[in-house]
Amino acid sequence: MKTLVSQMKASVAGVALVSGLMVSTAAVADQVTLKSADGTVNLVGEFVDFKDDNYIIKTTLGNLRVAASRVRCEGDACPQFNGIDADVAIAGSDAIGLGMMPLLMTGFAASMDADAELTNTAAGQTLATLIGDGGFGDEIGSYLVSATTDTDAFESLLQGSAKVGMSSRRITKDEARALRAAGAGNMVSPDQERIVAIDSMVVVTHPSNPVEQLDLDQLRGIFSGQIKNWSEVGGPDRAINVIMHQEDAASYDFFMSYLFGAEKPSFLPQGIADDDQEVSNVVYLDRNAIGFVGYAFQRGAKGVSLVNECGIASTPDAFSAKTEEYALNRRMYLYNRSDNLDGPSKALLDFAVSQEADAIIGKSGFIDLGIVSRSQDLTDPRAVAMAAEAADYGAGFESEVMREMLDSMTAYDRLSTTFRFRTGSSKIDERGMLDMQRLIKFLERVPSGTEVKLVGFTDSVGPFEANRRLASGRAAEVLDDLKQAAGSRIDHVQLATAGYGEIAPSACNVSERGREINRRVEVWISKNSST
């Protein structure tokens, strides 16, 4: 670990639940650290014993007993639990395994009127034992969660050592082919690939830092070491302390690939942290620091808005993440093989994508897939930008379409449900299939006579009029799919479509990722109708 982070360890512990519980240098060989997933507990002491599902550590204040269900143990002296027998083995992403799964297992147990007893059996490993009758009955299942890496999710599925894989990225074609060849089935089919949450990678600074937004060139300069002082990006005249993850961390690869592609710079930052939690803690304590963390780990640090190549600013809030229009979004996946899926595994997977799990996922700090609404009016940034662009165009077909959209949008709120497409296609992507079912359930509850408009947009590839026709066609296709999937369940809703082509882009059209974001069908609902 680099100097800055090492020097700040004691300070970080000082803002945790218990501070100052340090051990003598003579006991360093037996020293362990007990950490909670949410960062509220960070205790250092000499390991004494593991008894009755509690860690016992020795500190200057005496022996301290901490429930294993609240923390994970780190250090060579931590007890090793070998040969753990569980009904279901789950392996992969540490972001999901540490940040989401403990709470998800608790909610899953509660959905069956059971209680989940969580034991941190090793660093990054949690055993969830489900006890029926609210914890007073018999054991009804056990799940062993190993938080490692995204790649390990697919290697474990391939080897058959796990029945569920956790990943903060989509499976690669090579990984999917290898699993198919091993008899695992089609890994990208809806019954083997499940999107359970969204995580936004947020650039964070100290709460007192006056810098509110950064563009991509500024970020590239900072995270390559070319920009060294906050004054170069509109801040105070102070040196920038860059806090990074280890280079083999999924968060590091995701963030740096977004900024630099395959050509990542050779750069030695001021601090290297073990995980998102430590990055956030260090940035919170250092007024000169900057780093990047998952949405769940912002805590007291301040999130910074990002400005893309076209000058479009995106804010790291839940609505932008749900619509996937925030620049640094990633999907959280659960995968399973088709040839060994058993009842306990399927029950957990079904719960993870249910509306019942939304509140739990949100509580864990991730962004659930539940539907929310946002008011639309002429003061919205995109409405202001479109009005200015329409004025620049003057009279003409493009400006007429812009004014048509401005006139229409003020009568509707926008739902977070947003359907996206591949180039030239009217087929919705893998998340869209899940969102369709959620939208139907949402619309079942709205008042009779509620107006819902499916509004299509495209990227800028091709002529304007052709893009408007394509946008209208995609909206109509989604409407047909919605009606077919819903049957008579939403007959009380008045459905309509519109297509506006390439206007009102949510991202730049200069990259395939930006064009993908712009190929969308939004869902608008008459004001005061969303529930």
Order of alpha helices (4+ residues) and beta strands (2+ residues): alpha-alpha-beta-beta-beta-beta-beta-beta-alpha-alpha-beta-beta-alpha-beta-alpha-beta-alpha-beta-beta-alpha-beta-alpha-beta-alpha-beta-beta-beta-beta-alpha-beta-alpha-alpha-beta-alpha-alpha-beta-alpha-beta-alpha-beta-alpha-beta
